[in-house]
Amino acid sequence: MLEERPLGPFDVADILLGAIDARLRLRGLAAGADRDRGAVMSQRIGGWAAILGGLAWLLVLLGSATGSGEGGPLAGILLIAASLLVLFALTGLSAFQARRYPRLVWAAFALPALGGAASTLGVLVHAAIGDEPFLFGLSAWYLWMTGVLTMMAGSALFAAATWRVRALSRAAAAALFVGSVLVVPAVFGMTGLAPIPGELAILAAMLVFAGGWIAIGISALRAGRHMPIGAVVP
């Protein structure tokens, strides 16, 4: 069965969790009976992760824009949590997209994974040595920024795959894609690498990006509640 279709992040996670579950509980044939229910549960977990991840990234971006979220253990924890939540969302909600666009979905997963690792490393380095240059003359802050931009790129790819497959709400996917693209110039403006956009433009970009992830999560929860796992949401 696995050889008949491309595998995405959802499939790998599902296989690993199923193997662990069968090893620990030895349910035998009962595991097959629960497969559909487990898939729906994974979709719901991915939906909640998307909602919480959108809220967490909104706080991270707003904190960076206002300067209130720079430095400190709480800001670092929030950044790591936001990155992990988006990865959980991508894993739980990529089952449909990976069937038709496996490379696109894996890229959408790999970029946020790399971005989350870079951001986390930036947080840890900042906590250890502050903003002192440590790698090719770059400070931890630039490493953090690179991680954020990579996360945006992965979110845009996931939104594109979701929009094309119609696995979830296309309006939510479009909002996530637009927000991912709009946040990039806002981040460059905050870093001083580009002309600073207006405050309203920066706020709008952050709200659209976070709202896109939240809308994706709500769409997934509705699909899991009212439809089989293979249903298509318009």
C-alpha positions as CSV (number, residue, x, y, z in Angstrom):
1,M,0.0,0.0,0.0
2,L,2.8,2.4,0.8
3,E,4.5,1.8,-2.6
4,E,1.3,2.9,-4.4
5,R,1.5,6.5,-3.3
6,P,4.1,9.1,-2.3
7,L,4.8,9.5,1.4
8,G,4.6,12.9,3.1
9,P,5.4,14.0,6.7
10,F,1.9,12.9,7.9
11,D,2.5,9.3,6.6
12,V,6.0,9.0,8.2
13,A,4.6,10.3,11.6
14,D,1.6,8.0,11.3
15,I,3.8,4.9,10.5
16,L,6.1,5.6,13.4
17,L,3.3,6.2,15.9
18,G,1.5,3.2,14.7
19,A,4.6,1.0,15.1
20,I,5.2,2.3,18.6
21,D,1.5,1.8,19.5
22,A,1.5,-1.8,18.2
23,R,4.7,-2.5,20.0
24,L,3.5,-1.2,23.3
25,R,-0.1,-2.4,23.2
26,L,0.0,-5.4,20.8
27,R,-3.5,-4.7,19.6
28,G,-3.2,-6.8,16.5
29,L,-6.2,-6.5,14.3
30,A,-7.7,-3.7,16.4
31,A,-5.0,-1.4,15.0
32,G,-6.5,-1.6,11.6
33,A,-10.0,-0.9,12.8
34,D,-8.7,2.4,14.5
35,R,-6.7,3.6,11.5
36,D,-9.4,6.0,10.1
37,R,-10.2,7.3,13.6
38,G,-6.5,7.9,14.2
39,A,-6.1,9.8,10.9
40,V,-9.0,12.1,11.9
41,M,-7.5,12.6,15.3
42,S,-4.2,13.6,13.6
43,Q,-6.0,16.1,11.5
44,R,-7.7,17.6,14.6
45,I,-4.3,17.8,16.4
46,G,-2.9,19.5,13.4
47,G,-5.8,21.9,13.3
48,W,-5.3,22.9,17.0
49,A,-1.5,23.2,16.4
50,A,-2.2,25.5,13.4
51,I,-4.5,27.7,15.6
52,L,-2.1,27.9,18.5
53,G,0.9,28.3,16.2
54,G,-0.8,31.3,14.4
55,L,-1.4,33.0,17.8
56,A,2.1,32.3,19.0
57,W,3.7,33.7,15.8
58,L,1.5,36.8,16.1
59,L,2.9,37.4,19.6
60,V,6.5,36.8,18.4
61,L,6.2,39.1,15.4
62,L,4.4,41.8,17.4
63,G,7.0,41.6,20.1
64,S,9.8,42.0,17.6
65,A,8.0,45.0,15.9
66,T,7.5,46.8,19.2
67,G,10.8,45.8,20.8
68,S,9.0,44.2,23.7
69,G,9.8,40.7,22.6
70,E,13.5,41.0,22.0
71,G,15.7,39.0,24.3
72,G,14.6,37.3,27.6
73,P,13.8,33.7,28.3
74,L,10.0,34.2,27.7
75,A,10.6,35.5,24.2
76,G,12.9,32.6,23.4
77,I,10.4,30.0,24.8
78,L,7.6,31.6,22.8
79,L,9.6,31.5,19.6
80,I,10.5,27.8,20.0
81,A,6.9,27.0,20.8
82,A,5.6,28.9,17.7
83,S,8.1,27.0,15.5
84,L,7.2,23.6,17.0
85,L,3.4,24.2,16.7
86,V,3.8,25.0,13.0
87,L,5.7,21.8,12.4
88,F,3.0,19.8,14.2
89,A,0.4,21.5,12.1
90,L,2.3,20.8,8.9
91,T,2.7,17.1,9.9
92,G,-0.9,16.6,10.8
93,L,-2.4,18.5,7.9
94,S,-0.2,17.3,5.0
95,A,-1.8,14.0,4.3
96,F,-3.8,15.1,1.2
97,Q,-1.3,17.4,-0.3
98,A,1.6,14.9,-0.2
99,R,-0.4,12.5,-2.5
100,R,-0.1,15.0,-5.5
101,Y,2.8,17.2,-4.6
102,P,5.1,15.2,-2.4
103,R,8.2,17.3,-3.1
104,L,6.4,20.5,-2.5
105,V,5.0,19.3,0.8
106,W,8.4,17.9,2.0
107,A,10.0,21.3,1.1
108,A,7.2,23.0,3.0
109,F,8.1,20.8,6.0
110,A,11.9,21.0,5.7
111,L,12.1,24.8,5.4
112,P,10.2,25.5,8.7
113,A,12.2,22.7,10.4
114,L,15.5,24.3,9.3
115,G,14.1,27.8,10.2
116,G,13.0,26.6,13.6
117,A,16.4,25.1,14.3
118,A,18.1,28.3,13.2
119,S,15.8,30.5,15.3
120,T,16.3,28.2,18.3
121,L,20.1,28.3,17.9
122,G,19.9,32.1,17.6
123,V,17.9,32.3,20.9
124,L,20.4,30.1,22.6
125,V,23.4,32.0,21.3
126,H,21.8,35.3,22.3
127,A,21.3,34.0,25.8
128,A,24.9,32.9,26.0
129,I,26.8,35.8,24.4
130,G,24.3,38.5,23.6
131,D,24.4,40.2,20.2
132,E,28.2,39.7,19.8
133,P,29.2,38.4,16.3
134,F,29.8,34.6,16.4
135,L,29.5,33.3,12.9
136,F,31.0,35.0,9.8
137,G,30.7,38.3,11.7
138,L,26.9,37.8,12.1
139,S,25.1,38.0,15.5
140,A,22.5,35.7,16.9
141,W,19.9,38.2,15.9
142,Y,20.6,37.7,12.2
143,L,20.4,33.9,12.7
144,W,17.0,34.4,14.3
145,M,15.9,36.5,11.4
146,T,17.0,33.9,8.9
147,G,15.0,31.3,10.8
148,V,11.9,33.5,10.7
149,L,12.2,34.1,6.9
150,T,12.7,30.4,6.3
151,M,9.6,29.7,8.3
152,M,7.6,32.1,6.2
153,A,8.9,30.5,3.0
154,G,7.8,27.0,4.2
155,S,4.4,28.4,5.2
156,A,3.9,29.8,1.7
157,L,4.8,26.5,0.1
158,F,2.3,24.6,2.3
159,A,-0.4,27.2,1.5
160,A,0.3,26.8,-2.2
161,A,0.0,23.0,-2.0
162,T,-3.2,23.3,0.1
163,W,-4.8,25.7,-2.3
164,R,-4.0,23.5,-5.3
165,V,-5.3,20.3,-3.7
166,R,-8.3,21.8,-2.1
167,A,-7.7,19.7,0.9
168,L,-8.8,22.5,3.2
169,S,-10.4,25.9,2.8
170,R,-8.9,27.6,-0.2
171,A,-9.7,31.0,1.3
172,A,-7.6,30.1,4.4
173,A,-4.8,28.8,2.2
174,A,-4.8,32.0,0.1
175,A,-4.7,34.1,3.3
176,L,-1.8,32.1,4.6
177,F,0.1,32.5,1.3
178,V,-0.5,36.2,1.1
179,G,0.4,36.7,4.8
180,S,3.6,34.7,4.3
181,V,4.7,36.9,1.4
182,L,3.7,40.2,3.1
183,V,5.5,39.4,6.3
184,V,8.9,39.3,4.5
185,P,9.2,43.0,3.6
186,A,7.8,43.8,7.0
187,V,10.6,41.8,8.7
188,F,13.3,43.4,6.4
189,G,11.9,46.8,7.3
190,M,12.1,46.0,11.0
191,T,15.7,44.9,10.6
192,G,16.7,48.1,8.7
193,L,17.7,46.1,5.6
194,A,14.9,47.8,3.6
195,P,12.8,50.9,3.8
196,I,10.5,50.5,6.7
197,P,6.8,50.0,5.7
198,G,4.1,51.9,7.4
199,E,3.1,50.6,10.8
200,L,-0.4,49.7,9.5
201,A,1.2,47.7,6.7
202,I,3.4,45.8,9.1
203,L,0.5,45.1,11.4
204,A,-1.7,44.0,8.5
205,A,0.9,41.6,7.3
206,M,1.3,40.0,10.7
207,L,-2.5,39.7,11.2
208,V,-3.0,38.1,7.7
209,F,-0.1,35.6,8.3
210,A,-1.4,34.6,11.8
211,G,-5.0,34.7,10.6
212,G,-4.1,32.4,7.7
213,W,-2.7,29.7,10.1
214,I,-5.7,30.1,12.4
215,A,-8.2,29.8,9.5
216,I,-6.3,26.7,8.2
217,G,-6.7,25.2,11.7
218,I,-10.4,26.0,11.9
219,S,-10.9,24.5,8.5
220,A,-9.2,21.3,9.6
221,L,-11.2,21.0,12.7
222,R,-14.5,21.4,10.8
223,A,-13.4,18.8,8.2
224,G,-12.5,16.3,10.9
225,R,-15.8,16.9,12.8
226,H,-18.2,16.6,9.9
227,M,-16.4,14.6,7.1
228,P,-14.4,11.4,6.6
229,I,-10.6,11.9,6.5
230,G,-10.7,11.7,2.7
231,A,-13.3,14.4,2.1
232,V,-12.5,17.6,0.3
233,V,-13.3,21.0,1.8
234,P,-14.3,23.6,-0.8
